[in-house]
Amino acid sequence: MKIGFDGKRAVQNFTGLGNYSRFVLSLLAQHYPENEYHLYTPKKAKINPGIPDPVQYHCPSGFLNRPLWRSKFVVSDLKKDKIELFHGLSNELPYGISQSGIPSVVTIHDLIFLRFPDYYPYLDRKIYKYKFEYACKNASRIIAVSKQTKQDIMSFFRIRESKIDVVYQGCNQLFQHAASSEALAKIKQEYNLPEKFLLNVGTIEERKNLLLIVKALTTVPKDVKLVVIGRETEYTKEVKEYIAANHLYERVIFLKNVPLADLPLIYRCAEIFVYPSRFEGFGIPVIEALYSGVPVIAATGSCLEEAGGPLTCYVHPQDEVQLGWHINTLLNNSVKKKQMVAEGHLYVQKFTEEKLAKNLIETYQKALSNA
């Protein structure tokens, strides 16, 4: 099969959508090497973003049409290159794809901008809605990264259920490798990590709800610290103001620019991973924590129950008292922690690369058969 991919995020974005794009390409290249994989991107990356070698790059021939090439003119290149299937990896498809005769798949990661419009500027919401809805209505098949996202696609865009496949995301293989005691001791020293700490990973924005953890920290023993890893936004100011007002300076540690290679080791040093996000499309940090052997406390209300499984603890995203209670319960119950770690490791086996690659190929085959 000769498969084309929208490669903009794969080569230009080094967080969520970019990670997903590279994950899919690596997954397919490894497990289905008999196919041809072609990446269509407005420009190649200046440094290697981690695209597997078998993937072939395609860029526009001229500079003038780059802004419109990805959204429209790429279709003529797909036809010229005899692409048999096109996958829009990040919520979009080029205009005219449904009239081109080329079956298409689009991955929809979330519709948070419709559920929580106050988090997004008005113009962004309008653009996203137009592009996402166009992609869903014109795709041969839709991939939703969770059952929650599938329900949102059906609800907001009136798409029939039979057109949507849930294909979960995985996480980087680095999180699946065991770590020696020497490596853990070295990472603790390098980052000056506390003896006991809670961990939160993700962009520090209002939706991710870091402030709830900080509020709960006031009910937790003082020898337990909170380590936060993520890009700061304007919301960080609100969090730091609360920290200052409640004299929590020495208990909250912000780490910046942590290399991916160090992140799994930091996870493994934590007592508990806490992720009370108000809403997520899937929640990869939860998967990372479970692979790393760390008990997880997450929030109810979106898809985090899908990512965390039945043994993860869940709290209401506005209830710091409930969160503090769960933190203290786990800190004082080593038996329960060990059970959560063991059951969590079993649960994440549903997100193995082999299974996810198989699910992707099955969706591609459905798209081809519907064409």
Secondary structure, 3 states (H helix, E strand, C coil): CEEEEECHHHHHCCCHHHHHHHHHHHHHHHHCCCCEEEEECCCCCCCCCCCCCCCEEECCCCCCCHHHHHHHHHHHHHHHCCCCEEEECCCCCCCCHHHCCCCEEEEECCCHHHHCHHHCCHHHHHHHHHHHHHHHHHCCEEEECCHHHHHHHHHHHCCCHHHEEECCCCCCHHHHCCCCHHHHHHHHHHHCCCCEEEEEECCECHHHCHHHHHHHHCCCCCCEEEEEECCECCHHHHHHHHHHHCCCHHHEEEECCCCCCCHHHHHHHCCEEEECCCCCCCCHHHHHHHHCCCCEEEECCCCHHHHHCCCCEEECCCCHHHHHHHHHHHHCCHHHHHHHHHHHHHHHHHHCHHHHHHHHHHHHHHHHHHC
